[in-house]
Amino acid sequence: MKRVAFLLGIVVTTYAASAAQPAADMKTMVQRLVDDTTVDAASEARAFDRMLNLGRAGVPYLIAHLGDGRRLPEQSMWVRRPGFADRQYTPWYVHDGLEFVLKELTGFTVGPQNGHLLKGQREQNTRKWVAWCVGRYPAQADICRSGMAR
């Protein structure tokens, strides 16, 4: 019981901290984290871990970066969360890594996630995520759509 209360406390604290984050700061932070995924393996791991800690408040900002076709330095990503089994994903591109993060944060997926989608599949998944985001976050619809212009 204490473990459940502890985990719930962590989730609430993380959510409150990310919800209190001003939009401009969140946009800048997510941009920096996305860029960090392409530096080297250690930066990539740290960036994806920090993205997972943004909680649901970061979802529209992450969706805005879908479609990013830059290669990742390390094609392996571990998701370690207290109370859950560790999971390993094998993304080749920034887009694929972001989709895995979104799946963890939302419990939702829009299509196949094999870690190395073709460009056309990434574009199709991006459109689906943006439509989902606009429906779930109508007040942040512009943020959800902001990556579509790339």
MIDOSE-1310 file (N, C-alpha, C; in nm, 2 decimals, decimal comma, always signed):
residues 150
mkrv	+0,08/-0,12/+0,00/+0,00/+0,00/+0,00/+0,09/+0,13/+0,00; +0,20/+0,12/+0,08/+0,28/+0,24/+0,08/+0,35/+0,26/-0,05; +0,38/+0,15/-0,12/+0,44/+0,17/-0,26/+0,34/+0,23/-0,35; +0,22/+0,20/-0,35/+0,12/+0,26/-0,44/+0,10/+0,41/-0,40
afll	+0,10/+0,44/-0,28/+0,09/+0,58/-0,24/+0,21/+0,66/-0,28; +0,33/+0,60/-0,27/+0,45/+0,66/-0,31/+0,45/+0,69/-0,46; +0,41/+0,59/-0,54/+0,40/+0,60/-0,69/+0,30/+0,70/-0,73; +0,19/+0,70/-0,66/+0,08/+0,80/-0,69/+0,14/+0,94/-0,66
givv	+0,21/+0,96/-0,55/+0,27/+1,09/-0,52/+0,36/+1,14/-0,63; +0,44/+1,04/-0,68/+0,54/+1,08/-0,79/+0,46/+1,13/-0,91; +0,36/+1,05/-0,95/+0,28/+1,08/-1,07/+0,22/+1,22/-1,05; +0,15/+1,25/-0,94/+0,09/+1,37/-0,91/+0,19/+1,49/-0,91
ttya	+0,30/+1,47/-0,85/+0,40/+1,57/-0,85/+0,45/+1,60/-0,99; +0,48/+1,50/-1,06/+0,53/+1,52/-1,20/+0,43/+1,59/-1,28; +0,30/+1,55/-1,27/+0,19/+1,61/-1,35/+0,18/+1,76/-1,31; +0,18/+1,79/-1,18/+0,16/+1,92/-1,13/+0,28/+2,01/-1,18
asaa	+0,40/+1,96/-1,18/+0,52/+2,03/-1,22/+0,51/+2,06/-1,37; +0,47/+1,96/-1,45/+0,46/+1,98/-1,59/+0,34/+2,07/-1,63; +0,23/+2,06/-1,56/+0,12/+2,14/-1,59/+0,14/+2,29/-1,56; +0,23/+2,31/-1,46/+0,25/+2,45/-1,42/+0,36/+2,51/-1,52
qpaa	+0,42/+2,44/-1,60/+0,52/+2,49/-1,70/+0,45/+2,58/-1,80; +0,50/+2,70/-1,81/+0,45/+2,79/-1,91/+0,47/+2,74/-2,05; +0,38/+2,77/-2,14/+0,38/+2,71/-2,28/+0,51/+2,74/-2,35; +0,56/+2,86/-2,34/+0,69/+2,90/-2,41/+0,80/+2,81/-2,36
dmkt	+0,81/+2,80/-2,22/+0,91/+2,72/-2,16/+0,90/+2,57/-2,21; +0,78/+2,52/-2,21/+0,76/+2,38/-2,25/+0,80/+2,36/-2,40; +0,77/+2,46/-2,48/+0,80/+2,45/-2,62/+0,96/+2,44/-2,64; +1,02/+2,53/-2,57/+1,17/+2,54/-2,58/+1,23/+2,42/-2,52
mvqr	+1,18/+2,37/-2,41/+1,24/+2,25/-2,35/+1,22/+2,13/-2,44; +1,11/+2,11/-2,49/+1,08/+1,99/-2,58/+1,17/+2,00/-2,71; +1,19/+2,12/-2,76/+1,27/+2,14/-2,88/+1,42/+2,10/-2,84; +1,46/+2,14/-2,73/+1,60/+2,11/-2,68/+1,61/+1,96/-2,66
lvdd	+1,51/+1,90/-2,60/+1,52/+1,75/-2,58/+1,52/+1,67/-2,71; +1,44/+1,72/-2,80/+1,43/+1,65/-2,93/+1,57/+1,66/-3,00; +1,63/+1,78/-3,00/+1,76/+1,80/-3,06/+1,86/+1,71/-2,99; +1,85/+1,70/-2,85/+1,95/+1,62/-2,78/+1,95/+1,47/-2,81
ttvd	+1,83/+1,42/-2,87/+1,83/+1,28/-2,90/+1,92/+1,25/-3,02; +1,97/+1,35/-3,09/+2,05/+1,32/-3,21/+2,20/+1,34/-3,18; +2,24/+1,38/-3,06/+2,38/+1,42/-3,03/+2,46/+1,29/-3,01; +2,43/+1,21/-2,92/+2,51/+1,09/-2,89/+2,42/+1,00/-2,81
aase	+2,46/+0,87/-2,78/+2,38/+0,77/-2,71/+2,34/+0,82/-2,57; +2,43/+0,88/-2,50/+2,40/+0,92/-2,36/+2,30/+1,03/-2,36; +2,32/+1,13/-2,45/+2,22/+1,24/-2,46/+2,08/+1,20/-2,50; +2,08/+1,10/-2,59/+1,96/+1,04/-2,64/+1,88/+0,98/-2,53
araf	+1,95/+0,90/-2,45/+1,88/+0,83/-2,33/+1,83/+0,93/-2,23; +1,91/+1,03/-2,20/+1,87/+1,13/-2,10/+1,75/+1,21/-2,16; +1,75/+1,24/-2,28/+1,64/+1,32/-2,34/+1,51/+1,24/-2,34; +1,51/+1,12/-2,38/+1,39/+1,04/-2,38/+1,34/+1,01/-2,24
drml	+1,43/+1,00/-2,14/+1,39/+0,98/-2,00/+1,32/+1,11/-1,96; +1,37/+1,23/-1,99/+1,31/+1,35/-1,95/+1,18/+1,37/-2,02; +1,17/+1,33/-2,14/+1,04/+1,34/-2,22/+0,93/+1,26/-2,14; +0,97/+1,14/-2,10/+0,87/+1,06/-2,03/+0,83/+1,12/-1,90
nlgr	+0,91/+1,20/-1,84/+0,88/+1,27/-1,71/+0,80/+1,40/-1,73; +0,78/+1,44/-1,86/+0,70/+1,56/-1,88/+0,55/+1,53/-1,85; +0,51/+1,41/-1,86/+0,37/+1,38/-1,84/+0,28/+1,42/-1,96; +0,15/+1,42/-1,93/+0,06/+1,45/-2,04/+0,06/+1,59/-2,09
agvp	+0,11/+1,68/-2,00/+0,13/+1,82/-2,04/+0,22/+1,84/-2,16; +0,32/+1,75/-2,18/+0,41/+1,76/-2,28/+0,36/+1,69/-2,42; +0,25/+1,62/-2,41/+0,21/+1,55/-2,53/+0,19/+1,64/-2,65; +0,12/+1,75/-2,65/+0,10/+1,83/-2,77/+0,24/+1,88/-2,83
ylia	+0,33/+1,91/-2,74/+0,46/+1,96/-2,78/+0,54/+1,85/-2,85; +0,53/+1,73/-2,79/+0,60/+1,61/-2,86/+0,54/+1,58/-2,99; +0,40/+1,59/-3,00/+0,34/+1,56/-3,13/+0,38/+1,66/-3,23; +0,41/+1,78/-3,19/+0,45/+1,89/-3,29/+0,59/+1,85/-3,35
hlgd	+0,66/+1,76/-3,29/+0,79/+1,72/-3,35/+0,79/+1,58/-3,42; +0,67/+1,52/-3,43/+0,66/+1,40/-3,51/+0,69/+1,43/-3,66; +0,74/+1,33/-3,73/+0,78/+1,35/-3,87/+0,93/+1,38/-3,88; +1,00/+1,40/-3,77/+1,14/+1,43/-3,77/+1,21/+1,30/-3,81
grrl	+1,28/+1,31/-3,93/+1,34/+1,19/-3,99/+1,49/+1,18/-3,96; +1,54/+1,26/-3,86/+1,68/+1,24/-3,82/+1,71/+1,11/-3,76; +1,82/+1,05/-3,79/+1,86/+0,92/-3,73/+1,90/+0,94/-3,59; +1,87/+0,84/-3,51/+1,92/+0,84/-3,37/+2,06/+0,77/-3,36
peqs	+2,14/+0,82/-3,27/+2,28/+0,76/-3,26/+2,27/+0,62/-3,20; +2,17/+0,59/-3,12/+2,16/+0,46/-3,06/+2,02/+0,41/-3,09; +2,01/+0,29/-3,16/+1,88/+0,24/-3,20/+1,82/+0,15/-3,09; +1,83/+0,19/-2,96/+1,78/+0,12/-2,85/+1,74/+0,22/-2,74
mwvr	+1,62/+0,19/-2,69/+1,57/+0,28/-2,59/+1,50/+0,20/-2,48; +1,54/+0,23/-2,36/+1,48/+0,15/-2,24/+1,38/+0,25/-2,17; +1,27/+0,19/-2,13/+1,17/+0,26/-2,05/+1,17/+0,19/-1,92; +1,21/+0,26/-1,82/+1,22/+0,21/-1,68/+1,13/+0,29/-1,59
rpgf	+1,02/+0,23/-1,54/+0,93/+0,31/-1,45/+0,91/+0,22/-1,33; +0,92/+0,29/-1,21/+0,90/+0,21/-1,09/+0,76/+0,15/-1,09; +0,76/+0,02/-1,05/+0,63/-0,06/-1,04/+0,59/-0,12/-1,17; +0,66/-0,10/-1,28/+0,63/-0,15/-1,41/+0,75/-0,23/-1,46
adrq	+0,72/-0,33/-1,55/+0,83/-0,40/-1,61/+0,91/-0,31/-1,71; +1,04/-0,32/-1,71/+1,12/-0,25/-1,80/+1,09/-0,29/-1,95; +1,09/-0,19/-2,04/+1,06/-0,22/-2,18/+1,17/-0,16/-2,26; +1,20/-0,24/-2,37/+1,30/-0,19/-2,46/+1,23/-0,17/-2,60
ytpw	+1,26/-0,05/-2,66/+1,21/-0,02/-2,79/+1,34/+0,00/-2,88; +1,32/-0,02/-3,01/+1,43/+0,00/-3,11/+1,40/+0,10/-3,22; +1,40/+0,23/-3,18/+1,37/+0,33/-3,28/+1,50/+0,36/-3,36; +1,48/+0,39/-3,49/+1,59/+0,43/-3,58/+1,59/+0,58/-3,60
yvhd	+1,47/+0,64/-3,59/+1,46/+0,78/-3,62/+1,39/+0,85/-3,50; +1,41/+0,98/-3,49/+1,36/+1,06/-3,39/+1,21/+1,04/-3,38; +1,14/+1,04/-3,50/+0,99/+1,02/-3,50/+0,96/+0,89/-3,43; +1,03/+0,78/-3,45/+0,99/+0,66/-3,39/+1,01/+0,66/-3,24
glef	+1,12/+0,72/-3,19/+1,14/+0,74/-3,05/+1,03/+0,82/-2,99; +0,98/+0,93/-3,05/+0,88/+1,01/-3,00/+0,75/+0,93/-2,99; +0,72/+0,85/-3,09/+0,60/+0,76/-3,09/+0,60/+0,67/-2,97; +0,72/+0,61/-2,94/+0,73/+0,53/-2,82/+0,70/+0,61/-2,69
vlke	+0,75/+0,73/-2,68/+0,73/+0,81/-2,57/+0,58/+0,84/-2,56; +0,52/+0,88/-2,67/+0,37/+0,91/-2,67/+0,29/+0,79/-2,63; +0,33/+0,67/-2,67/+0,26/+0,55/-2,63/+0,27/+0,53/-2,48; +0,38/+0,56/-2,42/+0,40/+0,54/-2,28/+0,32/+0,65/-2,20
ltgf	+0,31/+0,77/-2,25/+0,24/+0,88/-2,18/+0,09/+0,87/-2,20; +0,05/+0,82/-2,31/-0,10/+0,83/-2,34/-0,17/+0,69/-2,33; -0,09/+0,58/-2,35/-0,15/+0,45/-2,36/-0,22/+0,43/-2,49; -0,19/+0,51/-2,59/-0,25/+0,51/-2,72/-0,15/+0,50/-2,83
tvgp	-0,19/+0,44/-2,94/-0,10/+0,43/-3,05/-0,18/+0,44/-3,18; -0,12/+0,49/-3,29/-0,20/+0,51/-3,41/-0,17/+0,41/-3,52; -0,08/+0,32/-3,50/-0,05/+0,23/-3,60/+0,07/+0,14/-3,56; +0,13/+0,08/-3,66/+0,24/-0,01/-3,63/+0,36/+0,07/-3,57
qngh	+0,42/+0,01/-3,47/+0,54/+0,07/-3,41/+0,65/-0,03/-3,41; +0,72/-0,04/-3,52/+0,83/-0,14/-3,53/+0,97/-0,07/-3,50; +0,97/+0,06/-3,48/+1,09/+0,13/-3,46/+1,16/+0,19/-3,58; +1,12/+0,15/-3,70/+1,19/+0,20/-3,82/+1,09/+0,21/-3,93
llkg	+0,99/+0,30/-3,91/+0,89/+0,32/-4,02/+0,95/+0,38/-4,14; +0,89/+0,35/-4,25/+0,92/+0,42/-4,38/+0,87/+0,57/-4,37; +0,93/+0,65/-4,45/+0,89/+0,79/-4,45/+0,74/+0,81/-4,47; +0,68/+0,74/-4,56/+0,53/+0,75/-4,58/+0,45/+0,71/-4,46
qreq	+0,50/+0,61/-4,39/+0,43/+0,56/-4,27/+0,45/+0,66/-4,16; +0,56/+0,73/-4,15/+0,58/+0,83/-4,05/+0,49/+0,95/-4,07; +0,47/+0,98/-4,20/+0,39/+1,10/-4,24/+0,24/+1,06/-4,20; +0,20/+0,94/-4,23/+0,06/+0,90/-4,20/+0,04/+0,89/-4,05
ntrk	+0,13/+0,84/-3,98/+0,12/+0,84/-3,83/+0,11/+0,98/-3,77; +0,19/+1,07/-3,83/+0,19/+1,21/-3,78/+0,06/+1,27/-3,80; +0,00/+1,25/-3,92/-0,14/+1,30/-3,94/-0,24/+1,25/-3,84; -0,23/+1,12/-3,81/-0,32/+1,06/-3,71/-0,30/+1,11/-3,57
wvaw	-0,17/+1,12/-3,53/-0,14/+1,18/-3,40/-0,19/+1,32/-3,39; -0,17/+1,40/-3,49/-0,22/+1,54/-3,49/-0,37/+1,54/-3,47; -0,44/+1,46/-3,55/-0,59/+1,46/-3,54/-0,63/+1,42/-3,40; -0,56/+1,32/-3,34/-0,59/+1,27/-3,21/-0,57/+1,39/-3,11
cvgr	-0,46/+1,45/-3,12/-0,42/+1,56/-3,03/-0,52/+1,68/-3,03; -0,56/+1,71/-3,15/-0,66/+1,82/-3,17/-0,79/+1,79/-3,10; -0,83/+1,66/-3,11/-0,95/+1,62/-3,04/-0,93/+1,61/-2,89; -0,82/+1,57/-2,84/-0,79/+1,56/-2,69/-0,75/+1,69/-2,63
ypaq	-0,68/+1,77/-2,70/-0,63/+1,90/-2,65/-0,67/+2,02/-2,73; -0,80/+2,04/-2,74/-0,85/+2,14/-2,83/-0,80/+2,28/-2,80; -0,77/+2,31/-2,68/-0,71/+2,44/-2,65/-0,57/+2,46/-2,70; -0,50/+2,35/-2,73/-0,36/+2,35/-2,78/-0,36/+2,30/-2,92
adic	-0,47/+2,31/-2,99/-0,47/+2,26/-3,13/-0,36/+2,32/-3,22; -0,33/+2,44/-3,20/-0,23/+2,51/-3,28/-0,09/+2,45/-3,25; -0,07/+2,41/-3,13/+0,06/+2,34/-3,09/+0,07/+2,20/-3,16; -0,05/+2,13/-3,15/-0,05/+2,00/-3,21/-0,02/+2,00/-3,36
rsgm	-0,07/+2,11/-3,43/-0,06/+2,12/-3,57/+0,08/+2,19/-3,61; +0,15/+2,24/-3,52/+0,26/+2,33/-3,55/+0,37/+2,25/-3,63; +0,38/+2,12/-3,61/+0,49/+2,05/-3,68/+0,45/+2,01/-3,82; +0,32/+2,02/-3,86/+0,28/+1,98/-3,99/+0,34/+2,06/-4,10
ar	+0,38/+2,18/-4,07/+0,44/+2,27/-4,18/+0,58/+2,23/-4,22; +0,64/+2,14/-4,15/+0,78/+2,10/-4,19/+0,78/+2,03/-4,32
